[in-house]
Every structure is written in structure tokens, then in C-alpha cells.
Amino acid sequence: MDDLLQEFIAETRETLDALAGEIVAWEADPADRVRLDSIFRFVHTVKGSCGFLDLPRLARLSHAAEDVLQSVRSGERAADPALVNAVLAIVDRIGEIVEAIDAGAALDDSAEDLLLAALEGKAQTAPASEPAPVVVPITSAPRAPARSIRLSVDLLDRMMNGVSEMVLARNELARRLRDSGDTTLETAVDRLSMTVAELRDTVTRTRMQTIDSLFSALPRLVRDTAAALGKKVSLSIDGADVELDREMIELLRDPLVHIVRNAIDHGIEAQEARRGAGKPEAGRLAIVARQSGNRIIVEVADDGQGIDTAKLLAKRIAQEPARAAEFGALDQRARLNLIFEPGLSTRDEATTTSGRGVGMDVVRTNVEQIGGSIRLDNVAGRGLTTTIEVPLTLAILSAIIIEAGDQHYAVPRQAIEEIVAVGSDAVRIDAVGDTLLASVRGRRLPVIRLNAVLGSDGADAAGGVGTMLMIVNLAHGSYALGVDGVDDTQELVVKPVSPAVMMAGIYAGQMLLDTGRPLLLLDCAGIAEQAGLRFERVIAVEEPAEEAAPPGIAALMIEALDGQRRVVALDAVERIEAVEPGSLCQAGGRWWARGRQGMVAVHVDPASGEPAGAELTMLMLPGAGQATGYLVRRALDIVTVPDELLPAADPRVRGVAMIDGAPVEFIDAAWWSPPTDGGGGGRPICLVQGVDSHWTDTMLRPMIEAAGYRVARDLAPGETAVVTLAADDEPATAGRVVRLSRDAATGQPTLDTITLAQALSAGAAR
């Protein structure tokens, strides 16, 4: 009898975890007969087992719930909120009794009469005025029952270790046969490999469980938390079929519950506040799970108010006033991560749900202890996304063994689309400042040099890229990873590494070769993040043609702060850097931003408006002894601008180019570049009038700028020209005038460069 009782307790526990979500889903859609039948079968099974095991209290509760659900099935009663609340209360009580039976503890039964009365509609378990939260739970088709048994986790671990050793032994045997050249055992080895692969898959799945078991309790949690706070919340769940190690699921349960409660309590505003902000009354909470290589990613996103980083910073400074300067210098990401500090909370007063400053620090500690990581993406006023990444723990993965410097690493095979050789006809690598872009089979991809990320000494082939490019596909985009070589593809055993190694952000675990030598498994998403790569758009380009490049000026098309497209000469851009809005500040009458090498001055085009919004980008422009940034929203594409530009009235614009049938301003980068004298606007001006713009840009501009001048076609109010270069028929009275004529026979412009150089030299010395 004891064995039967323990079996009943174990089965009831498992069913209760999923049942709460089913009841909430049924409340959202009372016409869902499939879920109603599922709930009815559960209470019917409990009632039958209680009679056999002599558990009268459980039999009484389950029998009453069965009668009520049967009346709903027959149409005699409606599934209103009061009935659903009563059924949930009965299910909760059944769970409490089961736990008491397992612990051998006494449990008072005085409240059970009230529960039964509420079930019959004679009482309410919650005030009638309580708002009913809108919850849209996970949608899934009903699954057929599967045969199952329960096994000890220790036994599963021993099975998994045994299969892992078998895989390594199989790999070593295959390698030795290859080296020996003996083909007599080839058929037997192939058969052994097939058998081991099938056994490996079967044993691996014994420890794996769909993450649905983790998500099933969330609809009930969201419903109850939202009701207690007087809020309305809409929940969507995706990816419940993703599989994860059973033990990992249990370790993730508490962190996920805390994050969901935080999103409802701290993030999603009350109904009045949401209406005032122009948002729907019902807050949106989305939970998504997906697999990326050897990692499981769980995202919890809400459309609430986000985290007030200024408030967090003020609280942290209040805790340690002596470190105010240090805390004040933190960038936006570091300020956001203050939420993980013990004792910090965005709530001023503690409630029963939150505000005591404990929780997020424990969440991060628990996640990191299992080799995972947690990241926050915050948009003030629009919401917060919390991303948890955890390893699959012990697994066997098909991996590609690569070389970087004098070391070998493993890369998940499923993340690699193709591998191409650098220098082949299918690959072209272009440099945009210090950024590399690869054109591979009709699309342009950013290039990440693995040696640079790892800090190792690599090959110098193709400018340090390596000999091979691996096209890596991630959830949000793709990139080309430059490596020094590709050695082999093997099925290898994956094991977690220490938290200290995982904190580097570029490793997903370690793998064992058939020789027993360990290899570090690279995290392709972590490498992209470490390299500062942000996925916004993959730039499509046509296949490079063998004919000569079209005439024109190579330019970088950007999206300006005002959302308009503009172009700037490609050779005027030294590099492109991402800038977080939180790092921008004003001092001394100009804007400053934190770049790779510290704070740099940035220019904000007055025509584009104030910098605001999501993450921005700055084009680093070279100068004499210093660099400056030109602030834009993002870089879009590399284009060829026609030689002939339409004139522009704005002196900051070289001209207007027709691109794809639309006029696009060609920014004069020299206007924003740092002057040779280091001043903000102290460079002397060389005014050019009546001279062909293309001829000026290609022939004259380098010489004029090298002499320390800024080339302008018009003068802004208050500006004066030191030297004026004008055509013969162009009136010019400003500064020292140098005339340009045209050859009578050819019509080509002619200029005495010695006279121009003397004028520039005299003007600069003045």
C-alpha cells in the first residue's frame, strides 16, 4: 500500500503543476471543451484513487468538484469567475492535503466546508468588485497520454555518463581505423556508430523534458498576482516545446517566478497610468523560450514603464556617498545592472510582493551558479526585457573543430550556415574605417575576427581575418566569423564549465575529444555581443561583377537623427562606433559621448534635432591629433554617389545626389572634422565659387584641407573667407582671390597651383 500511495502522490503532484494553467485557460475560453474535459478527468481520477486508498477528505473535495464540472459540461451552469475561483481553491486544497499526507503532518479541515459552499455558489472566495485580469495563456493541442515510469536522477546520470564514454570510445576507434588504413572492419564500425547514435539519442531524452512543465504554472501565477494588485495583464507564451534538462528546469523555476512577479508589480502600470500614457489598459507580458546552439534562452518581456536607472543610481549613491563620483561615471548598462545589487529596489515602500531589495541579486546568483547568465534590456516608458541563458548541461553535440592562433575550439554545427575560403571568388571583404564587411553570395555581412575577440595571435592572411569565413546564423541576424582553419566535424560530449569561465561571455561549455583532451565550446551569440555587434538589418548587395566599378564617389548612407537618409564620403569615415543614449552629455557648449578610447566630442547636425531615442551610432572622423564623432541613428549601406551633384544652399552639404530616384543630401564631412588648430571653428575658410563640385572634391580639396583650411561654397552669417577661389566670370571680393580659367580648346579647368598655394600660405599666416 505504501508504494501505491507514493505513486499516487507523485502522479498528483505532476498533474497539479499543469492543471492550474489549464483552469486559467479554460476561464479565458469557457467554450474550450477539451480543457474542461481534461480538468474533469483529473478530479475524477483523484476521486477514484481516494476511494481505493481510503482518503475520505480528498474524496469529498474531488467528488464535489466533479459534480460541478459535470454540470458545466451538461450546460446547467456557466463557467463564471466565481466558479473558476472555487475550482482553483479546491485544486489548491487537494495539493495541500497531498503534501501533508507525504509529510505525515496533520492539516486542519475547518475551511473545507467554506470551499465546498463556494463551489456550490453559496459564497464567494473574492470580492465581486475585484477586477478580472485578462489572461491569454499558452495555446497547445491536447496530447495523447504516454506510458511512463519514474527513475532516480542518480540512475539517469550514471546512464548518461556511460553513453558519453561510449561515444568517446567510438570516436577513438574510428580515428584509429582511419589512421591504420584497415578497411576490413569498416562495416562493423558503421553499424556500431549507428547503434551508439540511436542509444545516445534515447538516453539523452530520458533527462530532457519540455519547458512546458516550467511554463504551465505561469498563467495561474499571472492571474493571481495581477488580481492582487488590481491590474489587468495579457500573457502570451511561446516555445513551450523546447527541451531542457529536468534538473535545470527545477533550478529555473524560482528565478522565473520572481521575474514574472517583478514584471507585473514593478513594470506594468495601473490601468489609470496606462491610459494616461496612451497604452491599452491590459498590460502585455510575453514569455519566449528558444534553443541557440548549446544554450537555452528564456525571455520575459513586458510593455510597462521599464526601470528608472536614475532612481537606482540615486539609491546606490545614498548607500555609499563616498563613491558618488564613481557611480556617476557608470554608463547606462552599468546603471541598469545596479538592480542586481543587494538591498536595491525601485519601489520606495515594501509590499507583500516586493520592495525589500532582495530577489534580483538572488536570481542572478542562482542563474550564474548553473553556468547561465542574465541580461536586462530597458526602454524607459516602454518596457523591460529580461533574458536568461542557461546551458543544456550534459549533452552530445555535433561540433566543428576550428583553429584560432595556436589553439583549437569547437563551434556548434547547427549555428553554421556555410564555410567559405577567404580570397575565393565568392568572397569580397571591404573596410569601412576599422570595420570589415564581407560580401558573400549576394549579401553583406559584418566580419568578426575570432583572434581579436579571444586576444590571441592569429594569421595575417587577408588583413588578419584568417583563412576561412564561417557564416554564423543567430536568432536576430548573421555574421561572418574569421578563423585560421577548420579541422574536423565530430559528435562530442558537452559539459558545463566553471562560472568564472562562463562570465567571459564567449563560451558555452567544454567538449571532450576522443583523446580525452578538452576543448572550449564557443558561444556564437556571446562572440557577437563581445565584438559589439548589433543586429538591425542585413544589407543586401548584388554579386560583384567582373567589370570595372561604376564611376562615382563611394559613400556611406546613414539614417540621420531626424530619420532622413543622407550620405557621407566613405573615405572620410575612420570607423563606426555604437553609442548608448545614457553616455551622451553636454559640457562647454558641445555634446560629448563615451567611445572606445574615452570621451570624445560629437557633432549633432542642427537640422537633425536633439539626440534621443534608442541606441545611436557615431561616425568617427579623423583629424589632426584628435578624432570627433558625427552622431547618427545608424549606418545603412555603402553606395556609389554620381559625380554630378545638384547644388545645395546649406554650406554643410556638398550637394544633392539622386539615389534610387530620390534626392539625398551629401554631407560635407570636412565641415565637422576637427580643425588642424584644434579649435571648434577656428580653421580659416577657403571659399569656392563657380567651380565644378566634382573637380573641386577630387583635385583641390585635398590640397586646400592639407593647408589647414575648410572648404566652403557659401558663407554662414558672421563667417568670412580668407581665400576665395572663383571662376573668371564669378564676382569675388572676399579675402585673397585666386582665379580659375578654362582651356579654350578643351574646356577643362586650369589653375596655377603655385599661386593658390602662395595664397593659402599667406592667408594661414595672417
Protein Blocks (a to p, Z undefined) as FASTA:
>chain_A
ZZmmmmmmmmmmmmmmmmmmmmmmmmmmmmlmklmmmmmmmmmmmmmmmmmnopaklmmm
mmmmmmmmmmmmnopaccdfklmmmmmmmmmmmmmmmmmmmnopacdfklmmmmmmmmno
pacfbdfklccddddddddddddddddddddfklmmmmmmmmmmmmmmmmmmmmmmmmno
paklmmmmmmmmmmmmmmmmmmmmmmgccfklmmmmmmmmmmmmmmmnopacddddehkl
pccdfklmmmmmmmmmmmmmmmmmmmmccfklmmmnopafbdcdddddddehjaccdddd
dfbebjafklmmmmmmmmmmmlmmmmmmpcfklmmmmmmpghiafbfbdcfkbonopajl
mmmmmmmmnopacdddddehiaccddddddekjaddddddddehjbccdddfklpmbdcd
ehiakbccddehjaccddeehiacddddfklmnopacdfeehhnajbdcddddfkbccdd
ddfbdfbdcddddddddfklmmnopagbdcddfkopacddddfklmmmmnopacfbdcdd
ddddfbdcdedddddddddfkopacdddfklpfbdcdddfklgcceehiacdddfkocad
ddddfknopaedjdddddddddehiacddddfbdfbdcdddfbdcddfblkbgbdcdeeh
iacddddfklmpccfkopaklcccdddehiafklmmmmmmmmmmmnopacdfbdcehiac
fbdcddfklccfehjaddddddfklopacddfklmmmmmmmmmmZZ
